[in-house]
C-alpha cells in the first residue's frame, strides 16, 4: 500500500517538478549529445566541438544550460575547462532515452 499522506503528496509534487526541470534541460539534441559524450568521461569544449561537429559558441551555450541546472560542472585544466557530469544518473537517463528512441525506429 502506498503512502498518500499530504506530506508525501507534496514531496511527490516537488520531486515531479524537479524531474520535469531536469527533462526540460535535456530537451535538446545538442544537450543530449553533450551528455552522451560526457558519459564517457571529462571533455573540454574543443573536444565536444569536434565530437558533435557544431560551432564552439553553440556548444558553450548548451553547456551553460546544463551548468545552470547543475547537470555538468567544469574545472580548470591549464588554459581549458574540462566538463564532467555531476551525476551519473543523468547519463543513464539520456542513455535509456536514446536506446528507447532507437528501438522505436526499428520496424
N, C-alpha and C positions, 0 to 999 in steps of 0.2 A: 504494500500500500504506500502511495507517495504522500509526502508531507505537503499539504496545501494551506498551511497557516499563512496569515497575512504577511509575516516576515519573510517566509520562503517565496511567496509570490513577488514581493518587492525585490528580493535578491535575484530571483529568476529574471525579472524585468530588467534589472540593471545589467545582468550578465548578457541578456539578449541584446540590449542596446550596445554594449561593448563589442559583442560579436558582430553586430551589424556595422559598426565603425571599422572594425578590422577588415571585413569583407569589402567595404567601400574603398578602403585604402588599397586593396589588392585588385580592384575592378578596372584594371588597365593592362593590356597585353604587354606593354613595356615593363611595368612593375612586376608582373608575373615572371617575365623572362629574367629580370634582375634577381628576384628571389630564387629562381631556379639556379642561376649562376652562383649566388652566394651560398646556396645549399651545399655546394661543392667545396666551399672554403672562402677565405677572405679574398677580396678583389679590389684593386684600385680602379678609379674611374676609367683610365685609359684601357684597362683590361676589359671592363664592361662595354666600353665603346666598341672595341674590336670584336668581342663575342656577339654583341647584339647587332652590329652593323648600323648604328644610328649615331647622329652627331652628339658630341660631348655635352652641349647645353641641354639637350633633351634628357640624357642620362642623369645629369646633375639635377634637373627639375624633378624627375621621378624619385631620385634618391632623397631629395628634400621632403617629399610627401611621405616616404617610408620612414625617414628620420623623425618627422613631426609626429608620426603615430607610434614612435619608439619600436619599430619593427627592425630597423637596422641602426648600427652605431658605427662611428668612424674613429680611427686612431691614427695619429700622425706616424708616417713611416718615411723618415727623411723629408723630402720635398713633396711627398704624396700623402694622400689619406687612404688607408685601407679600410674597406667596409666589411662588416660581418653582420649576420643575422643575430638579433638579440635573443632569439628563442627558436629552437629547432622545431617547435610546433608549427610555426609559420611555413617552414619548408615542407612539412608533412601535409598541411592543408593545401598548399599550392600543388605539390606532387600528386595528391589524390584528385584534385580538380583537373589537372592536365590528363591524368590517366583516365578519368571519367569521360572527359571530352573526346579523347582518342577512341575509347570504346564506343561512344555514340556515333562516331564517324564510320565505323566498320559496318558492313551490311549484315 
